[in-house]
Amino acid sequence: MWLPVAIFLAVCIAIILVRLFLGPTPPDRLVGLDTLNTLVIVSMVILGASFNEVIYIDVAIVYALLSFVTTLFIAKYIEKGGF
């Protein structure tokens, strides 16, 4: 049951990687990175629910927090003209 979802998420991740590497401006790349992190978190939650393993969900929560903080720092760096 989880295989079609995994294939769909892999296709979405591939599309986002194209945007991440070919983004015309740094804010576009930041949005691509944030979207990629969101899909990775969704993948971990789906794997945790599929295999009845709570550790995947715990790791997804920590990863979401770190992703949010990283996005804030990068956005602040871009705002000050770092790129």
N, C-alpha and C positions, 0 to 999 in steps of 0.2 A: 504494500500500500504506500510506502514512503518513497519508493523508487521513482515514480513519475514526478513527485514533488522535488526530489533531489535533482533530477534532470532539468526541470524547469528552473530551479535556483542556479544550477551551473550555467545554463544559457544566459540568465540574467546577469550573473557575475561576469561572464565573458563580455557581454555588451558594456557593462560598466567599466571593465578594464580598458576597453577601447577609449571610452570617454576620459578615463583617468590619465592615460598616456598621451592622448591627442587633444586634450582640452585646450582651447585657445587662450584662456586666461587662468591665473592661479585660483581665483574663486570658483571657476568651473571645475577645476581639478579637486578643490576642497570638497565641493558638493559630491563629486564622484567618489572620493575617499569615504565620506560620511555614509553614502548610500551603500558602498561596498561593505563597510563595517556593519551596517544594519542587516544586510543579507547574510553575513556570516553569523550574526547573533540569531537570526531567524533559523538558520540551518542548525545551529547548536541546540536550540529549543526543540526543533522537530526531531532531531536525533535522540535527544533525551526522552521525549515523549514516546518515540517509536520503540526504543529499547528499554524503557522503564528504568533509566539511569538518572538519578537526581544530580549527579556530579556535572553533567553537561549543562544543566540549567543553572547551577551555581556558577560555573565558569562563564556562562553567557551573561549573567548579571554583572560579574566583575569586569568582563570585557566591555560591556555596555558603558559602565562607569568610566573606565579608562578611555574608551573611544570618545565619550562626551568631553572629557577634560582635554584630551589631545586636540579635538576639533576647536575648542575654545582658545587654546594656546596658539594654534596655527592661524586662526582667524584674527587674533590680536596681532600676531606678527605681520600678517598681510596688511592689516589696517594701518600699521605704522610705516608701511612702505618697504618691508623687508625683501620683497621679490621685485 
